[in-house]
Amino acid sequence: MSAQRKIKPVTLAALVGILIVLGIGLFGAVNTLIQGQVVFGSSDEVPWNLLIVAYVFLALMASGMCMFASAAHLLGAKSYMFLSKRAIFLAIVVVIPALVVLSLELGRLDRVYQFILNPNLQAPMWWMGAVYAVYVVLLLVEFVSMHLKNEKLMHYMSYFTLAAAIAATSILGGIFAVTVQRPLWFGDATSVFFVLSAAVSGLALLIIVSYFTAKASGEKREMLVLNNLNGLTKILGAGIVVALGFNAWRLISLFYTGSIDYELLFSGQYALMYWGGAIALGLVIPLVMLIASRKPAMVMTASAFVIIGMFMDKYVTIIAGQLVQPYTTMIEVATYSTTPTEWFIFLGGMAGSVLLYLIGVKFLTLDETPGHHEEDELSLMEKNEAV
């Protein structure tokens, strides 16, 4: 009889830490249900708080991973198809906690039936909810088709999930884009930038998770990831360059409108978070790191910076975009501060995603994607190295 496999102390400590953070998140959720939204820092002037930022951030990242997986399959990018099943599973375990976080911010969930019985087809928020509901179902169907190794069904589902991911992300951006009294949000470029943000942040997370999972899975799997890391970093770098261009035009547009939102970003209270976090830490520094070196440690660090920067970008966009009050006789700028409960729920949602992913790694075969023959690719890699 073989000895029972022991859990490493580091793994056990990480699992305990995840459960503690998840417990803190559940405490925040229960506290919200008992006391109501008085535990949030939002107000009549700033109705959307950190939980909306968290939802947007997590939902975009999930959509980005779905876009990558579906596009890799449909474009015949065989080098990256080995990541497809893992990417779809990651999209599922990230978007579900995102929707839970959103539901806690919305309040009266007992009236959710009104969403179905009395739809408001003119409201972008209604369309967002409807499309995300369909999108999650499509994600689940595609993952099941991959798990059952039904290549034909997976091929068809890739079209639907790619379209749904782009639609859900752009409609989410559209909620902000149609608000004409909010210069920081208004304009069709907002929806496009949300799609780009999803692609960049989703790919950054997929790179980090795939590398560390492969490193723990064995030498062959790690070699497969490392062999394709160069191409992934090039795609990520290209996305960062485009994101810098979008940010430049956002500032130019705000400057010409003479909006106070421009001052908030350029030299006001959110200047440090925007320039130091979203731009420098999230885009410029990672781009320089990716250009300078393709070593795994450098790529992982750059990808982590991208994710942090994307979160800061969404925080600045959503919160700062609400501060200037448009319907006042004198220009007023509101204030907002996060509360512990908001952070508890956000961190709990992320802990939930990590826990679901670890369960998937333990009980599901996330490395087997229909149509991708890993052994053939490994053999080809070994032949190339021999040559």
C-alpha positions as CSV (number, residue, x, y, z in Angstrom):
1,M,0.0,0.0,0.0
2,S,1.4,3.4,-1.0
3,A,1.7,6.0,1.7
4,Q,-1.0,8.6,1.8
5,R,0.0,11.8,0.2
6,K,0.6,14.5,2.7
7,I,-0.3,18.2,2.3
8,K,2.6,20.5,2.3
9,P,2.8,23.0,5.2
10,V,2.9,25.9,2.7
11,T,-0.2,24.6,0.9
12,L,-2.0,24.1,4.2
13,A,-1.1,27.6,5.3
14,A,-2.3,29.1,2.0
15,L,-5.6,27.2,2.3
16,V,-6.2,28.3,5.8
17,G,-5.5,31.9,4.8
18,I,-8.0,31.7,1.9
19,L,-10.6,30.3,4.2
20,I,-10.0,33.1,6.7
21,V,-10.4,35.7,4.0
22,L,-13.5,34.0,2.7
23,G,-14.9,33.9,6.3
24,I,-14.3,37.7,6.6
25,G,-16.1,38.2,3.3
26,L,-19.1,36.1,4.5
27,F,-19.1,38.2,7.7
28,G,-19.3,41.4,5.6
29,A,-22.1,39.9,3.5
30,V,-24.2,38.9,6.5
31,N,-23.5,42.3,8.1
32,T,-24.8,44.0,4.9
33,L,-28.0,41.8,4.9
34,I,-28.7,42.7,8.5
35,Q,-27.8,46.4,8.6
36,G,-28.4,47.4,5.0
37,Q,-26.4,49.7,2.9
38,V,-25.5,52.0,5.8
39,V,-22.4,49.9,6.1
40,F,-21.2,51.2,2.7
41,G,-19.5,54.5,2.0
42,S,-21.8,55.4,-0.8
43,S,-24.3,58.4,-0.6
44,D,-26.8,60.2,-2.7
45,E,-24.0,62.1,-4.4
46,V,-21.8,59.0,-4.9
47,P,-24.2,56.0,-5.2
48,W,-21.8,53.5,-6.6
49,N,-19.1,52.2,-4.2
50,L,-16.1,49.8,-4.1
51,L,-18.4,46.8,-4.8
52,I,-19.3,48.2,-8.2
53,V,-15.6,48.7,-8.9
54,A,-14.9,45.1,-7.7
55,Y,-17.7,43.8,-9.9
56,V,-16.5,45.6,-13.0
57,F,-12.9,44.6,-12.4
58,L,-13.7,40.9,-11.8
59,A,-16.3,40.6,-14.6
60,L,-13.9,42.2,-17.1
61,M,-11.1,39.9,-16.1
62,A,-13.3,36.9,-16.5
63,S,-14.5,38.0,-20.0
64,G,-10.9,38.5,-21.0
65,M,-10.0,34.9,-20.3
66,C,-13.1,33.7,-22.1
67,M,-12.1,35.9,-25.2
68,F,-8.6,34.4,-25.2
69,A,-9.8,30.8,-25.0
70,S,-12.5,31.1,-27.6
71,A,-10.4,33.2,-30.0
72,A,-7.4,30.7,-29.7
73,H,-9.7,27.9,-30.7
74,L,-11.5,29.7,-33.5
75,L,-8.3,31.2,-35.0
76,G,-6.6,27.8,-34.9
77,A,-3.8,29.0,-32.6
78,K,-2.8,25.5,-31.6
79,S,0.1,26.7,-29.5
80,Y,-2.3,28.3,-27.0
81,M,-5.2,25.8,-27.1
82,F,-3.7,23.9,-24.1
83,L,-4.8,26.8,-22.0
84,S,-8.4,27.0,-23.3
85,K,-10.1,24.7,-20.8
86,R,-8.3,26.3,-17.9
87,A,-9.2,29.8,-19.2
88,I,-12.9,28.9,-19.4
89,F,-12.9,27.4,-16.0
90,L,-11.1,30.5,-14.6
91,A,-13.7,32.7,-16.3
92,I,-16.5,30.8,-14.5
93,V,-14.9,30.9,-11.1
94,V,-14.1,34.6,-11.4
95,V,-17.5,35.8,-12.8
96,I,-19.6,34.0,-10.3
97,P,-18.1,35.7,-7.2
98,A,-18.3,39.0,-9.2
99,L,-22.0,38.5,-9.6
100,V,-22.3,37.7,-5.9
101,V,-20.5,40.9,-5.0
102,L,-22.8,42.9,-7.3
103,S,-25.9,41.3,-5.8
104,L,-24.9,42.4,-2.3
105,E,-24.6,46.0,-3.5
106,L,-28.0,46.0,-5.2
107,G,-29.9,45.4,-2.1
108,R,-33.5,43.9,-2.5
109,L,-32.7,40.5,-4.1
110,D,-36.2,39.3,-3.1
111,R,-37.5,41.5,-5.9
112,V,-35.3,40.1,-8.6
113,Y,-38.3,38.5,-10.2
114,Q,-39.3,42.0,-11.3
115,F,-36.2,41.9,-13.6
116,I,-37.9,39.1,-15.6
117,L,-41.5,40.0,-15.3
118,N,-41.1,43.8,-16.0
119,P,-38.1,44.2,-18.2
120,N,-37.0,47.7,-19.2
121,L,-35.7,47.2,-22.7
122,Q,-34.5,50.8,-22.8
123,A,-32.1,50.4,-19.9
124,P,-28.5,49.4,-20.5
125,M,-28.4,47.9,-17.0
126,W,-31.3,45.5,-17.8
127,W,-29.5,44.4,-21.0
128,M,-26.3,43.9,-19.0
129,G,-28.1,41.6,-16.5
130,A,-29.8,39.6,-19.3
131,V,-26.7,39.2,-21.4
132,Y,-24.6,38.2,-18.4
133,A,-27.1,35.6,-17.4
134,V,-26.9,34.1,-20.9
135,Y,-23.1,34.5,-20.9
136,V,-22.7,32.5,-17.7
137,V,-24.8,29.6,-19.0
138,L,-22.8,29.6,-22.3
139,L,-19.6,29.4,-20.3
140,L,-20.9,26.5,-18.3
141,V,-22.0,24.7,-21.5
142,E,-18.6,25.2,-23.2
143,F,-16.7,24.0,-20.2
144,V,-18.9,20.8,-20.0
145,S,-18.3,20.2,-23.7
146,M,-14.6,20.5,-23.1
147,H,-14.8,18.2,-20.1
148,L,-16.8,15.6,-22.0
149,K,-14.3,16.0,-24.9
150,N,-17.0,16.9,-27.4
151,E,-14.9,18.8,-29.9
152,K,-17.8,19.6,-32.2
153,L,-20.0,21.2,-29.5
154,M,-17.0,23.0,-28.2
155,H,-16.3,24.5,-31.6
156,Y,-19.8,25.9,-31.9
157,M,-19.9,27.1,-28.3
158,S,-16.6,29.0,-28.9
159,Y,-18.5,31.3,-31.3
160,F,-21.3,32.0,-28.9
161,T,-19.1,32.5,-25.8
162,L,-16.8,34.9,-27.7
163,A,-19.7,36.9,-28.9
164,A,-21.3,36.8,-25.4
165,A,-18.1,37.9,-23.7
166,I,-17.6,40.9,-26.0
167,A,-21.3,41.8,-25.8
168,A,-21.5,41.6,-22.0
169,T,-18.3,43.6,-21.6
170,S,-19.3,46.3,-24.0
171,I,-22.8,46.6,-22.6
172,L,-21.2,46.9,-19.1
173,G,-19.2,49.8,-20.5
174,G,-22.3,51.1,-22.1
175,I,-23.9,51.7,-18.8
176,F,-21.3,54.4,-18.2
177,A,-20.9,55.4,-21.8
178,V,-24.5,56.7,-22.2
179,T,-24.4,59.0,-19.2
180,V,-24.0,62.3,-20.9
181,Q,-23.6,64.3,-17.7
182,R,-20.4,62.4,-16.8
183,P,-17.5,63.5,-19.0
184,L,-15.2,60.8,-17.6
185,W,-17.7,58.1,-18.8
186,F,-19.5,59.5,-21.7
187,G,-18.7,58.3,-25.3
188,D,-18.6,55.1,-27.3
189,A,-14.9,54.8,-26.6
190,T,-15.7,53.7,-23.0
191,S,-17.3,50.5,-24.2
192,V,-14.4,49.7,-26.5
193,F,-11.9,50.4,-23.6
194,F,-13.8,48.0,-21.4
195,V,-13.3,45.3,-23.9
196,L,-9.6,46.1,-24.2
197,S,-9.3,46.2,-20.4
198,A,-10.9,42.8,-20.2
199,A,-8.5,41.3,-22.8
200,V,-5.4,42.7,-21.1
201,S,-6.3,41.9,-17.4
202,G,-7.7,38.5,-18.4
203,L,-4.5,37.5,-20.2
204,A,-2.4,38.8,-17.4
205,L,-4.2,36.6,-14.8
206,L,-4.2,33.6,-17.1
207,I,-0.4,33.9,-17.5
208,I,0.2,34.0,-13.8
209,V,-2.2,31.2,-12.9
210,S,-1.0,28.9,-15.8
211,Y,2.6,29.4,-14.9
212,F,2.4,28.7,-11.2
213,T,-0.1,25.8,-11.7
214,A,2.3,24.3,-14.3
215,K,5.3,24.7,-12.0
216,A,3.5,22.7,-9.4
217,S,2.3,20.1,-11.9
218,G,5.6,18.8,-13.1
219,E,8.5,19.5,-15.5
220,K,6.7,18.6,-18.7
221,R,3.8,20.9,-18.1
222,E,6.1,23.7,-17.0
223,M,8.1,23.3,-20.2
224,L,4.9,23.6,-22.3
225,V,3.9,26.9,-20.6
226,L,7.5,28.3,-20.8
227,N,7.6,27.4,-24.5
228,N,4.6,29.6,-25.2
229,L,5.3,32.3,-22.7
230,N,7.2,34.5,-25.2
231,G,4.1,34.7,-27.5
232,L,1.8,35.4,-24.6
233,T,4.0,38.3,-23.4
234,K,4.0,39.8,-26.9
235,I,0.2,39.8,-27.0
236,L,0.1,41.3,-23.5
237,G,2.6,43.9,-24.4
238,A,0.6,44.9,-27.5
239,G,-2.5,45.3,-25.4
240,I,-0.6,47.5,-23.0
241,V,0.5,49.8,-25.8
242,V,-3.1,50.1,-27.1
243,A,-4.3,50.8,-23.5
244,L,-1.8,53.7,-23.2
245,G,-3.2,55.2,-26.4
246,F,-6.7,55.0,-25.1
247,N,-5.7,56.7,-21.9
248,A,-3.9,59.5,-23.8
249,W,-7.1,60.2,-25.8
250,R,-9.2,60.1,-22.7
251,L,-7.1,62.9,-21.2
252,I,-7.1,64.9,-24.4
253,S,-10.9,64.7,-24.7
254,L,-11.4,65.8,-21.0
255,F,-8.9,68.6,-21.5
256,Y,-10.8,70.0,-24.5
257,T,-14.2,69.8,-22.7
258,G,-12.8,71.8,-19.8
259,S,-14.2,69.3,-17.3
260,I,-13.3,69.3,-13.7
261,D,-12.9,65.5,-14.1
262,Y,-9.7,66.3,-16.0
263,E,-8.4,68.2,-12.9
264,L,-9.3,65.3,-10.6
265,L,-7.2,62.9,-12.7
266,F,-4.4,65.3,-13.8
267,S,-3.6,67.1,-10.6
268,G,-6.4,66.5,-8.1
269,Q,-7.1,64.0,-5.4
270,Y,-7.0,61.0,-7.8
271,A,-3.9,62.1,-9.7
272,L,-1.6,59.8,-7.7
273,M,-3.8,56.7,-8.1
274,Y,-4.2,57.5,-11.8
275,W,-0.7,58.4,-12.8
276,G,1.2,56.4,-10.2
277,G,-1.1,53.4,-10.2
278,A,-3.1,53.0,-13.4
279,I,-0.6,54.5,-15.8
280,A,2.9,54.0,-14.3
281,L,2.5,50.8,-12.2
282,G,-0.2,49.2,-14.4
283,L,1.0,50.0,-18.0
284,V,4.4,51.8,-18.3
285,I,6.5,49.7,-15.9
286,P,5.1,46.3,-17.1
287,L,5.7,47.3,-20.7
288,V,9.3,48.2,-19.9
289,M,9.7,44.9,-17.9
290,L,8.3,42.8,-20.8
291,I,10.6,44.6,-23.3
292,A,13.7,44.2,-21.1
293,S,13.3,40.5,-20.3
294,R,11.2,37.4,-21.0
295,K,12.3,35.6,-17.8
296,P,9.4,34.0,-16.0
297,A,9.9,36.0,-12.8
298,M,9.9,39.3,-14.8
299,V,6.8,38.3,-16.8
300,M,4.9,37.2,-13.6
301,T,5.7,40.5,-11.9
302,A,4.7,42.5,-14.9
303,S,1.5,40.6,-15.2
304,A,0.7,41.2,-11.5
305,F,1.4,45.0,-12.0
306,V,-1.0,45.0,-15.0
307,I,-3.8,43.5,-12.8
308,I,-3.2,46.0,-10.0
309,G,-3.1,48.8,-12.5
310,M,-6.4,47.7,-14.1
311,F,-8.1,47.7,-10.7
312,M,-6.8,51.2,-10.0
313,D,-8.0,52.4,-13.4
314,K,-11.5,51.1,-12.8
315,Y,-11.5,52.6,-9.3
316,V,-10.6,56.0,-10.6
317,T,-13.0,55.8,-13.5
318,I,-16.0,54.7,-11.5
319,I,-15.5,56.7,-8.3
320,A,-13.9,59.9,-9.7
321,G,-16.5,59.9,-12.4
322,Q,-19.3,60.4,-9.8
323,L,-17.7,63.1,-7.7
324,V,-18.5,66.2,-9.9
325,Q,-22.2,67.0,-9.3
326,P,-23.8,68.1,-12.6
327,Y,-27.1,69.5,-11.4
328,T,-26.0,72.1,-8.9
329,T,-26.1,75.9,-9.3
330,M,-22.4,76.0,-8.1
331,I,-19.9,73.3,-9.1
332,E,-19.7,70.8,-6.3
333,V,-17.3,68.0,-5.9
334,A,-18.5,65.2,-3.6
335,T,-16.2,62.9,-1.5
336,Y,-16.2,59.2,-1.0
337,S,-14.3,56.8,1.3
338,T,-14.4,53.0,1.3
339,T,-15.6,51.1,4.4
340,P,-14.2,47.9,6.0
341,T,-17.4,46.0,4.9
342,E,-16.8,46.9,1.3
343,W,-13.3,45.6,1.4
344,F,-14.4,42.5,3.3
345,I,-16.9,41.6,0.6
346,F,-14.4,42.3,-2.2
347,L,-11.6,40.3,-0.7
348,G,-14.0,37.5,0.2
349,G,-15.1,37.4,-3.4
350,M,-11.5,37.0,-4.6
351,A,-10.9,34.3,-2.0
352,G,-14.0,32.5,-3.3
353,S,-12.5,32.5,-6.8
354,V,-9.2,31.1,-5.6
355,L,-10.9,28.4,-3.6
356,L,-13.1,27.4,-6.5
357,Y,-10.1,27.2,-8.7
358,L,-8.1,25.1,-6.3
359,I,-11.1,22.7,-6.1
360,G,-11.1,22.6,-9.9
361,V,-7.4,21.8,-10.0
362,K,-7.9,19.0,-7.5
363,F,-11.0,17.3,-9.0
364,L,-11.1,18.3,-12.7
365,T,-8.6,17.7,-15.6
366,L,-8.1,21.3,-16.7
367,D,-5.2,20.5,-19.0
368,E,-7.2,18.4,-21.4
369,T,-8.6,20.5,-24.2
370,P,-10.4,18.7,-27.1
371,G,-8.4,19.1,-30.4
372,H,-5.1,19.7,-28.6
373,H,-2.6,16.9,-28.3
374,E,-0.2,17.8,-25.6
375,E,2.1,14.8,-26.1
376,D,2.6,15.6,-29.8
377,E,3.5,19.2,-28.9
378,L,5.9,18.1,-26.2
379,S,7.5,15.6,-28.6
380,L,7.9,18.4,-31.2
381,M,9.5,20.7,-28.6
382,E,12.0,18.0,-27.6
383,K,12.9,17.5,-31.3
384,N,13.4,21.2,-31.8
385,E,15.7,21.3,-28.7
386,A,17.6,18.4,-30.0
387,V,18.2,20.1,-33.3
